[in-house]
């Protein structure tokens, strides 16, 4: 497999074969994200014959593949016909694959019907990772996400109608200290309305510097400190009213590892955050060097 590096995948896809059907991100304007800013990551769709050659190379290797992740950050930007063709190739040459997944920007579903998504589900596409980042319209505008509360919710509802599972990512600290509380509250409102199967939270990290985020916040962006991140997480959990969602806050960027099911584990998770707020030294927090990405 000849990948165009760097390559990214969700932590839970560590056992999956990565099939690079696009390179980079077609939007690539979010001020918090540097994942696809390198010159070689300029967005383009891979040609179908190249994708088929990659699939055939895996099939001819004799290796057993059960999960497939469609990279890069924007695979669902491909038109339905191309996605259908890719899924059919996987089914033909790698029949042992039982799950196909991909990142998905909400905008990528505007021109795809729930019926088309259902067809992709029939062909194995069963999980989409949605980087909603926030449910607050002011935060979304500041970070140049190109989405709103309503556009994100429309995409999540369409995914659910199609029978595909959604794994939503919310970024702890994305509103800075200035918009922290409304970011948490409105993100919870979005999740309550969507009821995703999976929800994860990551802490904003800016490994290449904060210049772009500073510009988005008129020079006033300040990431909450550790305590402030816990306060924001407590607000998010307090306002979440989920019925059956697997919740994970265990990405390497998080100081505090949280795992549970919402809503049955809500009070336990809140108690763990409260302990981290009041007794951080006895809460098993990650040290800074352990948060290296």
ChimeraX attribute file (.defattr): number of C-alpha atoms within 10 A of each C-alpha:
attribute: neighborCount
match mode: 1-to-1
recipient: residues
	/A:1	13
	/A:2	7
	/A:3	11
	/A:4	13
	/A:5	13
	/A:6	13
	/A:7	16
	/A:8	13
	/A:9	17
	/A:10	12
	/A:11	10
	/A:12	8
	/A:13	14
	/A:14	11
	/A:15	12
	/A:16	18
	/A:17	18
	/A:18	22
	/A:19	19
	/A:20	23
	/A:21	27
	/A:22	25
	/A:23	24
	/A:24	29
	/A:25	22
	/A:26	18
	/A:27	16
	/A:28	18
	/A:29	16
	/A:30	17
	/A:31	19
	/A:32	23
	/A:33	18
	/A:34	16
	/A:35	16
	/A:36	23
	/A:37	14
	/A:38	11
	/A:39	8
	/A:40	12
	/A:41	18
	/A:42	14
	/A:43	19
	/A:44	15
	/A:45	17
	/A:46	14
	/A:47	11
	/A:48	15
	/A:49	9
	/A:50	12
	/A:51	19
	/A:52	17
	/A:53	12
	/A:54	17
	/A:55	19
	/A:56	16
	/A:57	14
	/A:58	17
	/A:59	17
	/A:60	11
	/A:61	8
	/A:62	9
	/A:63	10
	/A:64	12
	/A:65	17
	/A:66	15
	/A:67	19
	/A:68	22
	/A:69	25
	/A:70	23
	/A:71	24
	/A:72	29
	/A:73	28
	/A:74	24
	/A:75	27
	/A:76	25
	/A:77	24
	/A:78	17
	/A:79	13
	/A:80	18
	/A:81	11
	/A:82	15
	/A:83	22
	/A:84	19
	/A:85	15
	/A:86	20
	/A:87	19
	/A:88	16
	/A:89	18
	/A:90	22
	/A:91	15
	/A:92	13
	/A:93	16
	/A:94	23
	/A:95	14
	/A:96	13
	/A:97	17
	/A:98	15
	/A:99	17
	/A:100	23
	/A:101	24
	/A:102	25
	/A:103	24
	/A:104	24
	/A:105	26
	/A:106	23
	/A:107	17
	/A:108	16
	/A:109	24
	/A:110	13
	/A:111	11
	/A:112	16
	/A:113	15
	/A:114	19
	/A:115	12
	/A:116	17
	/A:117	24
	/A:118	20
	/A:119	16
	/A:120	24
	/A:121	21
	/A:122	14
	/A:123	21
	/A:124	21
	/A:125	25
	/A:126	21
	/A:127	22
	/A:128	21
	/A:129	20
	/A:130	21
	/A:131	19
	/A:132	27
	/A:133	24
	/A:134	31
	/A:135	25
	/A:136	24
	/A:137	18
	/A:138	16
	/A:139	23
	/A:140	21
	/A:141	14
	/A:142	18
	/A:143	24
	/A:144	17
	/A:145	22
	/A:146	16
	/A:147	21
	/A:148	19
	/A:149	18
	/A:150	12
	/A:151	15
	/A:152	22
	/A:153	20
	/A:154	16
	/A:155	22
	/A:156	28
	/A:157	16
	/A:158	21
	/A:159	25
	/A:160	18
	/A:161	15
	/A:162	20
	/A:163	18
	/A:164	22
	/A:165	20
	/A:166	24
	/A:167	22
	/A:168	24
	/A:169	19
	/A:170	25
	/A:171	20
	/A:172	29
	/A:173	28
	/A:174	29
	/A:175	28
	/A:176	22
	/A:177	17
	/A:178	16
	/A:179	15
	/A:180	22
	/A:181	20
	/A:182	20
	/A:183	28
	/A:184	29
	/A:185	21
	/A:186	20
	/A:187	23
	/A:188	24
	/A:189	18
	/A:190	21
	/A:191	23
	/A:192	15
	/A:193	14
	/A:194	21
	/A:195	23
	/A:196	24
	/A:197	20
	/A:198	19
	/A:199	21
	/A:200	19
	/A:201	20
	/A:202	20
	/A:203	18
	/A:204	20
	/A:205	21
	/A:206	15
	/A:207	12
	/A:208	11
	/A:209	11
	/A:210	17
	/A:211	13
	/A:212	20
	/A:213	24
	/A:214	16
	/A:215	14
	/A:216	19
	/A:217	17
	/A:218	10
	/A:219	12
	/A:220	13
	/A:221	20
	/A:222	16
	/A:223	22
	/A:224	20
	/A:225	12
	/A:226	15
	/A:227	14
	/A:228	17
	/A:229	24
	/A:230	22
	/A:231	20
	/A:232	23
	/A:233	23
	/A:234	21
	/A:235	19
	/A:236	23
	/A:237	21
	/A:238	16
	/A:239	16
	/A:240	23
	/A:241	18
	/A:242	22
	/A:243	14
	/A:244	14
	/A:245	19
	/A:246	18
	/A:247	24
	/A:248	17
	/A:249	22
	/A:250	16
	/A:251	19
	/A:252	16
	/A:253	20
	/A:254	23
	/A:255	23
	/A:256	22
	/A:257	18
	/A:258	18
	/A:259	15
	/A:260	15
	/A:261	18
	/A:262	22
	/A:263	17
	/A:264	13
	/A:265	13
	/A:266	18
	/A:267	13
	/A:268	13
	/A:269	23
	/A:270	18
	/A:271	12
	/A:272	17
	/A:273	25
	/A:274	17
	/A:275	15
	/A:276	21
	/A:277	18
	/A:278	11
	/A:279	11
	/A:280	15
	/A:281	10
	/A:282	9
	/A:283	17
	/A:284	12
	/A:285	14
	/A:286	14
	/A:287	11
	/A:288	10
	/A:289	7
	/A:290	12
	/A:291	13
	/A:292	10
	/A:293	9
